[in-house]
Amino acid sequence: MEYIRRIVDDLIDDKMETFNAINIIGPKGCGKSRTAKERSKTIIEFQDEEKREGYLNIAETSPKLFLKNEKPILFDEWQDAPKIWGTIRKDSDDHPENVGEYFLTGSSSKKIKTPHTGTGRISELTMYPMSLYETGESNGKVSITKVINDNDYDIDGISCKLELEQLFFAVCRGGWPRCLALKSDKAKLGIATDYYNQICNTDISAIDGVKRNSEWTRTLLWSYARNLGTLAKKTKIYADVKATQNVTDKTLDNYVEKLEELFVIKDIDAWTPQIRSKTAIRSSKKHIFVDPSIALAALGVGPEYFNNDLDLFGHAFENMVLRDLLVYAQAHNGKVMHYRDDTGLEADAVYQLPDGRYALIEIKTGENRIPQAEESLLKFKNLIKEHNENVVKDEEHPSVKYREPSALIIICATANMAYTTEKGVKVVPVGCLKD
């Protein structure tokens, strides 16, 4: 299969000019090894059964021999030979002028404690599953970062042909590169199901060698999936599990920690400017999966299910868009957060660039929800503006002045054309979006 260039590739290229080694981390099956192989002249695969024993003997007795190979060198599944880490770190210390010589990749289900962090020598980079732009569902004609950066950026009239049924399939299939090599839809959907089963049966224990209960893992992931894209407290999620399983909160805390280390579940941080002094900001994290297909596999849901449950699709769709925004923001050293306060004021996502500029984003399934989303975003923007005006008036008790959003954006599943509303809100079909 021909390599499909990933958005993270540009970030890797930049790091290769700065660091001698790059450790690519992320969920299993997201394409870490393949991406590193594209840049490597020597590939050491510790999982290659024909060479494994010899490789491991060298790694244990004289790992420096590996470094004599033509560079860049990829050490795939390096956790099987942990001395490689220290060897590369030492070589980086000895040759600080060298850059882009080594790649480290491995399974997220193997956690190795190294004696040294590698800070300043081995740069760590997280890789996510593929975005809709990378899998080809999005034509990529609208850049979200350019919307924020360029006030004159014209998106009006840009269209796409992505149908709702295609999104039903995409959210269940997920952003797993392996899917693109398969022909049948049934086979493509099987990737996420198999991944979910491996998490529960194998990975949850393999990550640190501690035997864990697969049924507790299944029930915990089911509860997380039921609360997909919400701010549900862990007490609520844990109550779901304890309704059928005899397990303590402390044990579930450990399971959640391992599922986060496996890049299965992820929390989106809250954006917390105090724009209303008497309003409590809900600083809870928003619960998502690193790919929504895992959540839907946990629920046992396929594409056809959404014909009768658009509400669940709305949550899964939001998760998928947040996954893509994480990919896009990373490419520009940005952040993805969310906002909600106790009055109901919210933004599904806050997409913030390194210089502080940001967009408030609402994620909606149907075009009929666009007016409501626009009203919410404008209310949010006006509230910040009013806050800043009051700050200027109160000279005796000055408060923090907050930057106003550079863009208000609605990302919509069913819209087939991008446009700007009369009040300046950008409506972007998800089938047009890229970084």
N, C-alpha and C positions, 0 to 999 in steps of 0.2 A: 504494500500500500504506500502510495506517495505521501511524503510528509506534508502535513498541513501546518503552515506557519501559525504560531500562537501569538497572542497579544503580548504575553510575557517574554517572548523572544527578544524584543528590543531592550527590555530591562536586563536580561541576561547579557546581551552584548555590551551594555554599559558597564555592568559589573566586571566583565572580563577585562576591561581596560583599567580597572581599579584594584582588583583583588587577584591573588594568585590561585585561590580555590573558591569554588561555589558549591555549597551544600543545598541541593534542591529538595525541599520537603513538601508534603501535601498528602491528600488521600490516595490510597492504593488505586491504581488504574487510571489516574488522571493524565498520564503521559510524561512523567518525569524522566524516565530512562530514555524514551524515544527522543525527546527534545535534547537531552545531553548528548546522545549518540550523534546527532546531526552536526555537532561541533567537535567531536573527538576523533583523533587519529589512532588512538589505542583504546581498546575497550576490554576491561578486566571484569568479567561477570562471575561473581562468586557462586551464583546459582547454576552455572554450567556444569552438569554432572560429569562430563568427560574431563574437565580441567579442574574441577573444584578441589580435589584432594591436593593436587600440586600447588594450586594457588594458596590454599590455606597453610600448607607447609612453609611456603616462602613468606607469607604474611606473618607467621609466628616466629620464624627464625631470622629472616633478613628482609624485612619489608622494603628497605631502600632499593632493592634490586628492581622493584616495579617502576621506580622513578627514572630508570635508564631508558625506558621505552619512549617512542616518539610522542610528543605532546601536541595538543592537550590529551590527557589520559582520563578516562571515565572509570571510576570504581563503583560498579553497580552492586547493590546489596552489601555495601561496605560494612554494615553492622556485623556481618559474619566474621569479619577480620578487623576488630576494633583498633588494633595497633596502627592501621593505615592512617587513622585520624592524627595521631601524634607524629607519625612520620611526615605527613604533609605539612603539619604545623611547623615542625622543625625545619623542613626544607624552605618554607616560606620565610622563616626567621633568618635563615642563612642567605637567602637570595631575595631581599626585599624589593629589588628592582624588577623582578619577574612578575608577570601578570598573566591571567587566563590559562594556566597550565593544567589545572585539575578540576574534575567534577566528581561530586559524591551524590549518589542517589541510593534510595533503599525503601524498604517497605515501612509504612507508618505503624505496622503491627510489631515492629521490633524497636524497642527503646533501649539505647545504650548510654550509660553514663561514662563520659570521657573525662580523663584527668585534667584536661585543659579545655577552655571554652572555644578557643580559636578566634576570639574577638580581634578584629583588625587584620586577620590573616585569611580566615575561612568565612566568607560571607554567606549568610543563610537567606534563602529565598523561598517563599511559599508559592506553590502552584495549585491552582484550582481546576475543577472540571471545566470543560469547554463552554464558552458563552454561546448564545444563539448566533452571534456573528461568526464565530469560529466553526460552528456546525453547519452554517449555511442557511439557517432559517431567516436570519436578518440580512438584508442587503447592505447594511452598514453605511447608508447614505447620510445619516445624521450623527454627528459627533457630539456626545453630551459634554465633553470638556470644552469643545469649541463654543457651544451654546453659552457656557459660563464666561469664557475668555473674550469673546468677540460680540460686542453689542450689535454689529452690523451683519452678523451671520444670518443669512436668509434660508430658512428651512421650509418656507411656505410652498406647498404643492408637491413636495417630495413624497412619493407613494411607495407602497409595497403590496404584494399579493398574498401575504400570509393569512391563511384562514384559521378560524377558531379551532376546527378539528385538528389542524396541524399542531396547534399549541397543546391540545389535549394529549397528543402523542408525544410531543417534545418534552413535556413536563414529566411524563412517566418514563420515557426512555432515558432522560438525563444527558449530561454532557460528557459521557465516557467515550474517549477516542475509539475504543474497540468497536463500538456500535457502527462506526462509519465504514468498517471493513465487512460488515455483515449485510446480507441481501434481504432477508425476510424481516418483516416488522416483528414477528413473534420472537425471533432470535435477538433482535435489538432490545426488546423489552425484558428479555431474560437476563441481561447483564446486571441490571439493578437488583433484581430478585436474588440472583446468586450472590451478589456483593452483600446484600442484607443478611443472607443466611450465613455467609462466612464471618461477618462481624459478630453475630450471635454465637455461633458454634465454635469459632476458632480465634479470631483476632482479639476479642475482649480478654482472653486469657494469655494469648501469645505475646502481647505487648510487653509484659513484665514477668511472664512465667508463673503468674498467680492464677490458680484455677477459679473461674467464676461461673456462675449459674447462667446457662444460656436462656432459660425461661424468664429469669429476672431481667435479662438484657432485652429480650423481645417485648416484655410488658412495658419496660421503661421507654423503649423507642416508640412503641405504640402510643403511649401517653404523650410523649413529645410531639409525635405526628398529629395527634388530636388537637394539640395546642399550637399548631404550626403558625408562625408569624404573629404570635400574641405575646403579651407581657405577663403571662401566667406565672405566678409564684411557684417556686419549687415545691412548696408544701402541697399545692394543688396537684402537681404532677406526681409527687410521691404518694399522695392519697390514692390516686388511680392504681398505682402499683400495689400498695398495701391492701387494697380491697380484695385482691386475689392471691397475694404472695406474702409469706411471712418473712419480712425483711426490714431492717432498721434504716433510719435516715442516714446514719453514718455510712452504712454499706452502699446505699444509693448514691451518696456524695462521691464515693470512690468510683462507682460505675460511671457517673457523669464525667468525672475527671478523665477517665480512660477513654471514653467516647470522644471527648474533646481532643485528646492527644492523638486519637486515630483519625482526626479530621472527619468525623461523622456528623456531629452536631456543633453548632456555633452560635454564639450570642452576639447580637449587634448592640453596641453601646449607645447610651442615650446622649443626645446633645442637650446640654443643660445651661443655657443662659438664663439668668433670673430676670425675665422681662416683666414679670408681674410680682411685686413684692409679697402680695397676699395670696398668691396662687402656688399651690404645691406642685412641683414638677415630678412626674413619675419617672424616676431615674432607673426603673427596672430595665433589664436588658431584654431585647426582642429575641425570641427563640426561633432559630431557623436550622435547617440541615445544610451541610456544605453543598449538597445537591438534592433538590426536592424529590428526585426519583427514589431515594432511600426511604423517605417518609411515606411515599405512596406504596412502596413495597411493604413497609411495616403495616400499613392499613389494608393491604391486599387489594388495592385499587388499580384498575386499568383504564385506558383512555375512554372506553365506552361508558364508564361509570358517570362521567361528568355530564352526559346528556340529561341526567336527572338530578344532578347536584352541582350547580354552578357556584354555590357558596364555598364548597371545598376547593373547587378549582380556583376560586379567587385567592384563597390562602396559598395554594400551591404556586399559582402564577406570581404572587408577590414574592414568595421564596425564590423562584427562578429569576426574577428581575433583580432581587438583592444579590443573588449569586453573580449575575452578570455585572452589576455595579461594583462589586468587590474586585472583579477582574479588571474592569475599566479604571477604577480608582488607583489600583496598585500600579498600573502602567504609568501613572502621573504622580506617584508618591502621595496620593490623596487618601481620604478616609470616607467611610460610609457609616452614618449613624442614623438615629431616628429621634423623634420628639413626640411627647404627649404630656399634657398636664391634666389637672383634675377638673377642668371645665370642658374637656373634650377637644381642645385645640391640639392638632397633631400634624405631623408630616411623616408619611410612611418611610421616607429616607431623606437624609441630609447628606449631600455629596459635596465634600469640602476639599479644596485644593491646598497645597502647602502654604501658600501666601495668605490664607484665611478666607479667600473668596469661596462662596458656596451657593448651591442651589437647593431650594426646598422642593421636594418631589412627592407627588401623590401617584400611587400605582392602582389603576382601575381596570377591571375586566371589560365593561361595556361602555360604549360612547354615551349612553344615557346618564352615566355617572359623572361625566365631565363637568357640567355646570356646578354641581355640588362640590367637586374637587377644586374647581376654580375659586369658588366662594371661600372655601377653607384656606387656600393658599393666600388669597388677597387679604383675608382677615389676619392671618399670621404676619404678613409683611407690614400691614398697617399698624399692628400692635407694636412691632419693633420700632417703627417710625415714631409712633406716639411716645414710646418709652424714651427714645433719644431726644425728642423735643422737650420732655419733662426734665430730663437730666440737665439740659442747657439752662432751663429756667431756674433750677434750684442751685444757686451759687453757693449757699451756705453749707449744703449737704450734698456735694456732688456724688453721683453714682457712676457706675460703669456704662459707657456708651457702646452699643452693639452695632456691629457691621450689618447693614441691610443686605438681603440676599441679592446676588448678581443675576439670578434667574429663578423663575417659577416654572416648574415643569410637571406635566401630567403624562405619564407613560401608560399607554392604553393597549389592551390586547386586540380589540376589534376595530379600532380606527385603521383606515387604509391610506390616510394621507396626513402628513404633518402640516400644521398651521399655527398661526399666532392669533389668539383671541383679541378682541378689541381692547381688552384691559392688559394685554401684554403677556399673557400666560402662554407658554409653548406647549402644544399638544404633539406628542411624538408617538407614532405607532411603534410597538416593540419590534416589529419587523423591519424597522429602519435604523435601529440603534446600534452604535458602536462606541468605542472609547473616545 
